[in-house]
Amino acid sequence: MAGDTIDRLVDSLTRGEKLALVRGAADPTGTATGYVPGVERLGIPPLRLVDGPLGVRIPGRPATAFPAPIAVASTFDPATAYRKGAAMAREAAVRNQDILLAPGLNLIRVPHCGRNFEYYAEDPILTGSFAASAVEGIQSEGILATPKHYVANNQETNRVTVSAAVSQRTLRERYLPGFHDAVDAGAGAIMTAYNRVNGTHMSEHRELVTDVLKEEWGFDGVVISDWYGTESTVAAANAGLDLEMPGVEPDEQIGGAAEEEAAEQPTAFEAFADGMPDPANFGLFGEPLSAAIDSGAVPESRLDEMVRRVLGAMDRLGRLDGDRPAGELDTPEHRALAEELAARGTVVLENDGVLPLAPETDIAVIGPNVHEATLGGGGSSETTPCVTTTTAAGLRDRAEGAVTVCRGHAEIEDISFFDVLAGKSTGRTDGEETETDFDSAADAAARAEVAIVVVRDRATEAKDRESLALPGEQDGLVEAVAAANDRTVVVIQSSGPVETPWRDSVAAVVEAWYPGQADGAALAAVLYGDIDASGRLPVTFAPATEYPASDPGQYPGVDGRATYSEGVFVGYHHFDASGTDPTYPFGHGCSYAAFAYRDLTVTGDAIVELTVENTSDRDGCEVVQAYVCPPGSDIERPERELGGFAAVDVAAGTSERLRIDLDDRAFSYYDDGWVLESGEYTIEVGQSARDCPHALSLTR
Ligand code: BGC
């Protein structure tokens, strides 16, 4: 449909109809997280928005529960984000939805952030590659993507009120690039964050929403508020916010909680007080917007632009012409994809040779939650799977030796504001009693050839983790098992970095993140070496006090301000600058195969080429990382920045030639515009930010 048809529609709409198109309403089918009613007399259909980014979240209606985005990013292969996005979109289509509230792409700044599992990485180029691929994948199936949360939503503590005090350079070099890449990939919508940036709420941040996003980057889609994140009428409308969500009070917003639970909602808002929006923030784009237009505070043309963008979204999807993708749900392909991504995203952090396991090995499977699949953290990304493989069941199915299963520790209970809403939990974890049975765990371990102990953290939207330590007495459990069996493999299922105080006394450490519905099957594929261990860390692991944002002024902030005083030195950039050795560096992961790099070259236009030889007798997958080290500079710059990367399958004893294009942004800094300094750069090529033995020189 052409733009002039949209103009004609805008001309035909009454003020009331226009207002209804820019404010969410209750979905009569009770499925959507957010709903925009159509205008029947003009053939404008309704729009349904539904949560991702782990799977399609409709309470009571199952969907494939994919691994968390941080696990997907660990593949270092953006095509995985495309495939997952496309599959989620097909499932959204079956449920009659139009817009997915995904991908989540905030940069991982604070290791404790409760939502790190919903995001990709601490590095902007890695984040941007995955975000762009996810957008393309989702939109390839007739569903719009909504990159979120724009921008600097890097903590859950006080997420609605906190102001990120962050410089222009830091925004441009760290927090904005992922969104820019998502926009360049054609994202049809974008969700503003709850937090403030330099004092202004993102839903009313004219500079970032209109000047940067819409004008500078040319974003022509819909800017949607986070749920109850519209803070005003005039400021938000004039700043460029196009659609208020959910627009209705909590008890009308069926997608968030079942109707009968609505009466309990105020309790949940209290229990998560530091992280929940004000549920009274609704209806600001209804009558109040009309009044603001009448008074001249908001130009009428602004309402027309908002409507044009919403209609444009429908038009892009072909909905104004009656097109609807059929989609598909829980197919064998989706199940296989969920398993493949979870396996490829699993990172072997240490391995003294105990892995991969021989099939006939007698194993003990130990851990508080081995009788379930670890789906994800709490909050708006919770997905109800159609089918799950528990950790224990997956290992039992694959093992050919004896398998003993023992929990050894009370279950680590998830926390979720939906459970609090439903009165099933208080949402509090303090004072929790932990029952342990280390003796049984140690007995089971002692009788097995290899002990596999599976531990986990607990994370949720609207709360940050209190520490990076494993909750309960899980460190004690690992120690008890390791003391009983010197071939102990620790498998961590976590939202982000955790502390691993026992790592020197175990034979292997494996990070499986939140693997989703295929949990045990994916883990078995990695532990038994059915695929190579090709996952790599998208985030640095270190003790909590050594991360950049570890002083209270930086995180969680003082007097409502979180000062990003570390500037561009986020993640590995900080560890490089401070000279501190992380526990496991960014990009790290141990393959079962072995690789040699040969014939490395870099061209003047910043293309690295090399031959990767698999020198082992196993087929493998190598992740090659190329870092850009700037010349001596007038300004303080990180020692190295990831410029490009590639994941490549290399069969045993063979070689592959590959090419990595380095991103200009890795060469540049921002000073009121991007500056690419001339001089001699070093391009380091290797296997992690701390293991780059190949140096090439490039003059630019
Ligand atoms: C979250 C968003 C989510 C929305 C709708 C908010 O609490 O921050 O990520 O899409 O709720 O469920």
Boltz pocket constraint, residues with backbone or C-beta under 6 A from the ligand:
constraints:
  - pocket:
      binder: B
      contacts: [[A, 33], [A, 51], [A, 52], [A, 101], [A, 148], [A, 226], [A, 227], [A, 380]]
      max_distance: 6.0
